Amino acid sequence: MPGLISLDALGPKGTYRARNRVTVTDVAGLPVADLGLVPRLFVSRTMTALHRAESLPAAERVAALARAARIFTEDVVGGLSYDAFRHTVARVSGVPLAVVREATAAIAEAAERAEYVVRQPRPVGAVGDWRDPLTRDGSAVWTRRGNVFAVHAAGNHPGPHSLWLEALALGYRVAVRPSRREPFTPHRLISALRAAGFGDDQVVLLPTDHEAADGILRGADLGLVYGGDEVVRKYQGSTVLPQGPGRSKILVTADADWRDHLDTIADSVSHQGGVACINATTVLVDGDPAPLAAALAERLATLPSLPPEDEKAVLAVQPVESARAMERFLLAQAKGTTAHLGGDGVVDELSTGGAVLRPAVHELPRPDARQAGVELPFPCVWVGPWSPADGVAPLRESLVLTVFTEDEQLVDALVEEPTISNVYLGDHPTYWIRPGVPHDGYLGEFLMRTKTVIRD
């Protein structure tokens, strides 16, 4: 179709224009790009080429990642300036433009700080190279578990693309299958990496249909996938690392006043449009949850409904049909709760096309209500009661838990709980993250291992 942005696979011998094409549309259903999907044979040949390729030396990888950060943020790539690229991502993904700006800046920062990032998960007793003098007396050496890493990327937010850069920095050759919903970020990033010095056979972009997608994972030594509970169950304990729902939570105990922390609580729910796994979806309070739920609803109700490319937009936008489906799912799940916001629906259709998913606040009758496990890609929060007698159980399975408490024994229990990935004490929103600290554990823990080397 004329006027569409052309997005092609980036294979081991350069750009590959596949005959099978799909149209990428924006939130209003308007066509934006023409995306080529590669066949299974191309996938298998590409994965073979990645295994045969040689990685750049470590110092050259770090330097190339830093150059890629500059190209990614400053140059015209694929016919798009940096500003035009971010505007396009906002329109097709529905993620507010300000959030896209923040996420793409974080991708560039991860590339610039790659040397620091990959060093953090390395055990203090290990060295990074067998040539280190410590190996003369015997030392652990930090080494890769494989050579080729595959990523099935998410399309709901650009931010996760900062994560797989760590694999590239560690010397893996990387294959990324982009989401059809938002292929622009990985296409631009991989184009920048190649322009910065990574070979075509070191990092590739493989848009595929579902039939060919599994071939990318099968052809790699290790993989990373994003999805729901079904994806987590499918790949848990395998050579593929699943990234599923976050179910991030906030707890306010009796020795803290939630009124002093309402800004942090509301921001944890709504920041980045509420689309991320690190947004809070459950808030538990020691005592009556109704006043907190009412105050939170009042705060979130003031957020504006705007197109995603608007500078003041803060809420995510979806095509009307998918937004209505999400609304029906929410209303069905919310039975048995008390609605403080969104009880009559959350869809606000825009004159420019698409629909804003407005915030929802529901009060739970007990901390272990089944709704506390429901995570939706907009500011949807379940507020419930908690008491010390309930203990840690209602707080399990949390990617992030922000806690307002003076009870150090409780904090000990929360930090020691294996199913809580991150514990933030005090006014630190659930979405806080920075390069070098683990998100859901260090990716390096999955990518690397130690082996002993002793030499003369």
N, C-alpha and C positions, 0 to 999 in steps of 0.2 A: 504494500500500500504506500502510495507516495506521501512524503512528509514525515514518515515514521522514522524514529531512531533505529538503526540496524545494530543488533547485538548478536555477535557470532561467538561460537566456541573459540577458546584460545588453547589450541592443541600443542603437541610436542614439536610440531614443525611450523608453528605460527597460527594465524587466524584460519579457521575452517568454517566455510559457509555450508551449513547443512540444508538439505532440501526440505526437511520437515520443519515448518515454521508455525509459531503460535504468536498471537497478538497479546501484548501486555497492555492492560487498560488502567486508567486512573480510577479514583473512587467514584467518579460520575459515570463510569463505563465507557469513556472516550478512549480510543486507541492512542497509545503513546509510542510503543516500540514493537519491533518485529524480531522475535527471538528464535534462533535456530536450535533445534534439538538433535543431538548427535545419536546415531544408532549404536546398538550393542557392540558391533564389530569395532567401531571407532573407539569405544570405551576400553575394550580389552587391549587393543593395540597401544592405546595411550598409557594404560597402566603398566604394560610391559616396557614401554619406553622410559617411564619414570624409574622403574627398577634398574634399568641399564645405565641410567644417567649417573654422573658424578656430582656430588654437592660441592659448592664453593667452600674454600677454607673459611674457618670461623671468623677471622678478622674481616674478610671480604664480605661475608654475609651480613655482619653488623653494619659495615659501611654502606652496603647496598640498601639495607632496610632504612637507614637514615636518609639516603637519597630518595628512596621511594616515598617517604613521608612528605618531602618537599614537592615532588612531582604530583602526588595525590592532591595536595592542597593548593598548588599554585599554577599548574600547567593546564592547558586544554587537553583533555584525554577523551578519545572516542568522539571528538567533535563537541564536547561539552566543557565549558568553564566550570570551576569549582562551585560558583554560585548557581549556575544553571543545573548542575548535577544535583545539588542539595534540594533545589526547588522541585526537580523531577521526582526525587525520592519521596519527598513529602506528598506530592500529588498521587503517586501510585501506591504508596504504603499506607497513607492516611495518618502517618505519624507527624505531629506538629513540626513545623519548620525549625523552631527553636530547639527541639529535641534532636532533630537530624543534625543540626549544627554541632550540638554538644557531643553527639555520638561519633560523628566523623572526625571531630577534633581529637577524641579519645583514641580512635584508630591510628591517627598520625602520631600521637604521643606514644602509643604502644610500639610503633615501628622505630621511633627515635630512641626509645629507652630499652630496646631489645636486649642489649648486653646485660643491663641491670636486671631486667625481668627474668631472663633465663637462669641467672645466677641464684636467685632467691630460693628455689626449691632444692638446690643441691645440698646434700648432707654436709655438715661442717667437717666430717672426717674424710671427705672425698675430694679429689682433685679433678680438674676438667680435662686433663690431657696426660697420656701415659709418659710423655717426656718430662713431666714435672719432676724435679729432683727428689721429691718425697717417695717416688716409686722405687728408688734405689734401695730403700729399707723396707719396702712393701707398703702399699697404700690402696685404698679404694679409689677407683676411677669411675666417673659419671659417664655412662655410655648410653647410646640409643638402644631401644628395644626392637627397632626395625629401621627401615629406610624410607618407606612410603606411607604417607598419612592421608586419609580421605576425610572429607567434610561434607555432610549433607546440611547445607546452611538453612538457617531460619530466615523468614521474610517479613517478620512482624516488627523488626527493629534493626538498624544498621550495626549497633554496638557489638554483637557477638563476633563480627569479623575481626575484631582486635585480638581475639583469643588464639586463632590458629596461626597467627604470625609467629607465635612462640615455637611452634613446630618447625617452621621454616628457618628460624634463627638457630635451632639446634641441629640443623643439617638434614632434616627430612625433606624429601621431595613431596609436594602437596598437590592434591587434586580436590577441587571444590565443585560440588554440584550446587548451583545457585537455586534459590526459590524462584518460581515463575512470578510470584507476587512482586518481588523486588530484586531483580538481577543486576541493577545498576551499580550498587556498592561493590560487590565482588568483581564485576567486570572492570571497573575503574581501578580498584586496588591491584588486581593481578596485572593489568596493563602497566600500572606505575612500577610494580616490582620488576617486570621484564625490562622496562625502559631504564631501570636503575642498575641492572647488571645480572639479574637472575635469568638463567637460560630458559628457553621455551620448554625444555624437557625437565625443568625443576619445579615449576608451578603452573598449573593448568586450570582452565575453567571448562567444565563439562555440563552444559544444560542437557537434560535428558527427560524422557518420559519415565513413568514409574517402572516400566518393564526393564529398562536399561539401568536404572538407578542402583539396584543392588550389586551390579557388576563393578561399580566403583568401590564399594566396600569390600567385596570379595577379592578385588585385585590389589588391595592395600594390606600392609602389615598391621596397621592400627587405624581406627576411625573415630569420628565424632559425629553424632546425630542429634537433632533437636526434635522434640515432639511431646506428646502427652503421655499418660500413664501406660498406654499400650506399648509405646516405643520403649519406655523404660523397662518394662517387663521383658520385652523381646530381646534386648541387648545386655541386660544387667549381667555382669560377671564374664562378659565375652571380651574379644579384642576390640570391640566397639564401645566407646564411652557415651552413654546416653545423657542428654541434658533435658530434663523434664520440667514439670511445674515446680515453682519455687515454694508456694504456700508460705510466704514470709509473714511473720506475725509481730505483734506488739503486745507486751504485758505491762500493766500498771498495777503494782501492789499497794497495800493499804498505807504504807509509809510514804507514798508519793501522791501528789495532787495532779490529776490529769489535766486540770485547767492550766497548769504551768507548762504543759508540754503539747498543747493542742496544735500549735504550729507544726511541730515535728510529726505528729500523728497524721494530720491532714496532708502534709507534704509527702509523707511516705506512701499514702494511698494514691495521690493524684499526680505526682511528679512523672514526667515522661509520658503523660497521657494514660498512666496506669497500665501500660501494655507489657511491662517487663516482669520477669520472674522475681525481681527484687523489690517490687512494689508490695506493700502490706495488703493482705487480703483478709486477715482476721485480727481483731483487737480484743483482748481480754482484760477485764478490770476487776480488781478485788472490791466487790460491792455491787451496787445497783448499776447495770450498764446503760440504763435508759438516758440519764442526763448526758453521758458522753456521746451516745449515739445521736441524740438530738442536736448537740452542739456540733458534732462532726457533719451531720446532714446540713445544718444551717451554713456551715463554712463551704462545703462542697457545692451547694446549690448556687453559689454566686459565680461559679466558673462559666465563662462565656462559650457559646456554640459558634464556632468559626471554621471556615475552610482550613485545611491543614497547612496551606502555603501562607496563611495570614501571619504576620509578625506577632500578633497577640494570641494566636491559637495555643491552647493548652490541653485540649481533649482530642483523642483519636477519632478518625473518621473512617467509615467503611462504606462499601456499596450498600444501597438501601436494602436489598434482599438479604444480604448476610447480616446486616444490623438487625433486621426484624427477626431473623432466625435466632440470633443471640438473645434478643429480648424475650422471645417465647421460652427459650431454655431457662433464662433467669427466673421468670415468673413461675415456671413449673417447679424449679428447685427451691424457691423461697416459701413454699407452702409450709405453714407451721411457724413462721417467724413474724416479727412485727416490723413493718416497713416504716422507716423514718424518711426515706427518700427513694424514689424510683419504683414505688409500689404499683403505680399505674402505667409504668413503662419507662424506658430510658432512651428511646429513639427520637432524635430531633432532626428531621430532614432539612437539608440546606437548599436554598434556591440555586446554588451553583452546582448541585449534584452531590450525591452521597448523603450520608447521615452521621451525625455526631452521636456517639454512645455516651450519654450523660451519666453522672455518678449515681450509684445506688448504695444505700445504707440500710441494713437490716439488723434487727436485734434478735439474738439467739436466746432460747430458753435455758440452755446449759452449755458449758464449755466444750463438751464432746459431741455437740449436734453435728449431724452429717454435713450440713452446709459449710461448716468451717473448713472442709476440704475442697470446696468448690472454688476454683480460680478462673477468672474470666479476664479477657484482654481489654479492660477499661477500669475506671475507678469503682470497683465493686467491693464493698467491705462488710464483713459480718462482725458485729460487736456483741460480745457475750460476757457472762459472769465468770469469775474465777475465785477460788479460795485456796489457802495453803493446803487444805485437805485434798484438793484436786492434784496437787503436785505437778510433776513434769509432763505427765501423760498427754494433756491437751495441747502441749507445745511441741510435741514430736513432729518429725517430718517437715522441718522448717529450713529453708535455704538461709534465711536471715531471721534472727529474733532480736528485736530492740526491746530492752528491759529498763523500766524505771523502778528501781528498788534499792533499799539499803541492806537487804538480806544477803549476806555473803555466802551463807550455806546454800541458798537457792541458786546463786550464781555458780557456785561450785558444781551443783547438780546439772545446771544447764550447759555449762562448758564441757562437762564430762559426757553428756548425752550424745551417743554416736549419730543420731539422726538429725541433730541440729548442726548445720554446717558453720554458721557464723553467729556470734553473740556480740551485740553492741549495747553497751551500758550508758544510759543517759541520752542526751539530746543528739543522737546520731541517727539520721533517717535510715530506713532499711535499704535505700538505694545507694548508700555511700560505698564507693569502691575507688581504687586507684591502682595503677600498674605496680606490680611487685607484691601485692597481697593476694591471697587466694580468694577465688570467687566461689567455687564449689570444690575445695581442695585445689592444689596447684595442678595445672595441666601437666607440668613437668613430672609429677609423681606417676602419671600414667604413661608418659612418653619415654621415661628414662629408667635405668637401673644402675646399680653399682656392681663392679667386678674388681677383684683384687689383681693388682699387677705388682710384681717384684722383678727387678732387673739388676744386672751387674753394673 
